[in-house]
Amino acid sequence: MRLKEKTHRKFVDYFEKMSSLYKGNEFELAFSDIQRETGAASVTLKRAIQSLEKDGVIRVQPGRNSRYARFQYLAAVTAT
């Protein structure tokens, strides 16, 4: 199922902001922090992450436990 454009944009903006904070490097975030910042429900969060990964916007790897994941914003890499 495809995300609404507004929801998609919100998540792209969030990961873009986090990527700039970490200077384009890989970063680890708690899913609860992403939820809090974006205001998304947990189901929407999971769908958004899967959608962005499928579209090649972010790369996701397991984090230190099930509540965390390591992300890399790939759109910044392809833009340079």
N, C-alpha and C positions, 0 to 999 in steps of 0.2 A: 504494500500500500504506500502510495506516494504522500509525502508531507505537504502541508499547505505552504505556499510561498513565504508567508510571514514567519512561520515556524522554522522553515529551512534557513531563511535569512538570519533569524535570531541566533541559531546555533552556529552558523558560519561566522557571524560577527564575534560571537563568544570565543570560538577557537582561534580566530584571527588575533583577537586581543591577547589571549593567553600565550599564543606563539610569540607575539612581539615582546611580552614580558620575559619570556625565556629565550629571547634572541634567536628564534627559529629552531632551537634544540628540542629534543624530545622532553616531555614533561609528564609528571604523574599527578592525577587529580582523583579526588573522591567523587563518586557518582552523586552523592548528596550535595556536594559543593556546586556541581554543574546544575543540578535541579534547583537549588536555591537561587543561583544567579540568573537562570533562564526562566524560572517560574513554571517549568514544565512538570507534568505528571510523570511518574516513573515509567509508564508504558510509552509515553511520547518520547521520553529520554532514550529509551532502548531503541525505538524505531528510528529516531533521528540519528543516533550514532551508527546504526546499521546502514542507513541511507547515505550518510556522509562518507562512510568507509567504502560503500559500493560505488559511489560517484567519484572516488579518488580524491576527496577533499582532505580527509584525515587518514592516518594509519593508527590502528588500535592494537595494543598488546596487553596481556594480563599484567596487573600490578602486583603489589606485595600481598594482597589478599583479594577476596571477592568484591570488596567495596571500593577498590581502586583499579584504575587502568592507566597505562602509559599511552600517551597520545603524541602524534606528530602531525602538525598542520602541513599538508603537502602542497596546497595552493601557493604558498610562499616560495616553495622550491621550484615549482614550474613557472612562476612569474619571472624568476631571475635568469 
